[in-house]
């Protein structure tokens, strides 16, 4: 699932936005204007997600979900509140999309002949280095 598909399914009215003073760029502007934006999306109460999707999100994002079942995303990298709001929305949609996207199952394959030859070549060289080390050490001890 892509973030665009989620954007079509979940209206922005489901999000709650709060703004506060940020520590991002902006010089003196940072001290005066509330440009940091925090977006909250309650997964457990959303009618736009199926129960399976909710369960999947709650498991995958358990470290980012608070006790009320809300995912919180913060943006403070831009100079304006509007740009931070857009960036936070995009972050949230990307986070949800990456969680809901099915990962393809890896098909195990056999190593190629070339990779086997390279591996054995490296082993042979490493063994020779170690063999040369031990020969030199023994000759030093006998002298």
C-alpha positions in Angstrom: 0.0 0.0 0.0 1.3 3.5 -0.9 1.0 6.7 1.0 -1.1 8.1 -1.8 -3.7 5.3 -1.4 -3.8 6.0 2.3 -4.2 9.7 1.7 -7.3 9.0 -0.4 -8.7 6.7 2.3 -8.0 8.7 5.5 -9.2 12.3 5.6 -7.1 14.9 7.3 -10.0 15.6 9.6 -9.0 12.4 11.5 -5.7 14.0 12.6 -5.3 16.4 15.5 -2.6 19.1 15.1 -0.9 21.0 17.8 1.8 23.7 17.3 4.5 24.8 19.6 7.9 26.6 19.6 10.5 24.6 17.8 14.2 24.3 18.0 14.6 24.2 14.2 16.1 26.8 11.8 14.7 30.3 11.8 17.0 32.4 14.0 15.0 34.8 16.2 11.8 33.6 14.5 12.1 30.3 16.5 11.8 32.2 19.7 8.6 34.1 18.7 6.6 31.8 16.5 5.1 28.4 17.0 6.3 26.5 14.0 6.8 23.0 15.4 3.8 20.8 14.5 2.7 17.6 16.2 0.2 15.3 14.4 -1.8 12.7 16.3 -3.8 9.9 14.7 -5.8 7.6 16.8 -5.5 4.2 15.2 -7.9 2.3 17.5 -10.9 4.7 16.8 -10.3 5.2 13.1 -13.2 3.9 11.0 -11.0 4.1 7.8 -8.8 1.2 8.8 -9.9 -2.5 9.0 -9.3 -4.5 12.1 -6.5 -6.4 10.5 -4.8 -3.2 9.5 -5.2 -1.7 13.0 -3.7 -4.8 14.5 -0.8 -4.8 12.1 -0.1 -1.1 12.8 -0.4 -1.5 16.6 2.1 -4.4 16.6 4.6 -2.8 14.2 4.6 0.6 15.7 4.2 -0.4 19.4 7.1 1.9 20.4 5.6 5.0 18.7 2.0 4.5 20.0 0.8 6.0 23.3 -1.6 4.6 25.8 -4.6 6.1 24.0 -3.7 4.3 20.8 -2.4 7.4 19.0 0.6 7.6 16.7 2.4 10.9 17.2 4.6 12.4 14.4 6.5 15.7 14.9 8.0 18.0 12.3 10.1 21.1 13.1 12.6 21.2 10.3 10.9 23.9 8.2 10.6 27.7 9.0 6.8 27.9 8.7 4.0 26.1 10.5 2.3 25.2 7.2 5.3 23.5 5.8 5.9 21.6 9.0 2.2 20.5 9.0 2.6 19.2 5.4 5.8 17.4 6.2 4.3 15.8 9.4 1.3 14.6 7.4 3.6 13.1 4.8 5.7 11.4 7.4 2.6 9.9 9.0 1.2 8.6 5.7 4.6 7.1 4.8 4.9 5.5 8.2 1.5 3.9 8.0 2.1 2.9 4.3 5.4 1.2 5.1 3.8 -0.7 8.0 0.9 -1.9 5.9 3.0 -2.9 2.8 3.5 -6.6 2.5 7.1 -7.5 2.4 7.9 -10.1 -0.3 9.1 -13.5 1.0 12.7 -14.1 0.1 13.3 -17.1 -2.0 16.5 -18.8 -1.0 18.9 -19.6 -3.8 22.1 -21.7 -4.1 25.4 -19.9 -4.3 26.7 -19.6 -7.9 29.8 -21.3 -9.1 31.6 -18.0 -9.3 30.8 -17.1 -5.7 32.0 -20.5 -4.5 35.3 -20.0 -6.4 35.8 -16.5 -4.9 35.1 -17.8 -1.4 37.5 -20.7 -1.7 40.1 -18.4 -3.2 39.9 -16.0 -0.2 40.1 -19.0 2.2 43.2 -20.3 0.4 44.9 -16.8 0.6 44.0 -16.3 4.2 45.3 -19.8 5.1 48.6 -19.1 3.3 49.0 -15.9 5.2 48.5 -17.7 8.5 50.8 -20.5 7.4 53.6 -18.0 6.6 53.1 -16.4 10.0 53.6 -19.7 11.9 56.7 -20.6 9.9 58.4 -17.3 10.6 57.4 -17.5 14.3 59.0 -21.0 14.7 62.2 -20.0 12.9 62.5 -17.0 15.3 62.1 -19.1 18.4 64.8 -21.6 17.3 67.4 -19.0 16.7 
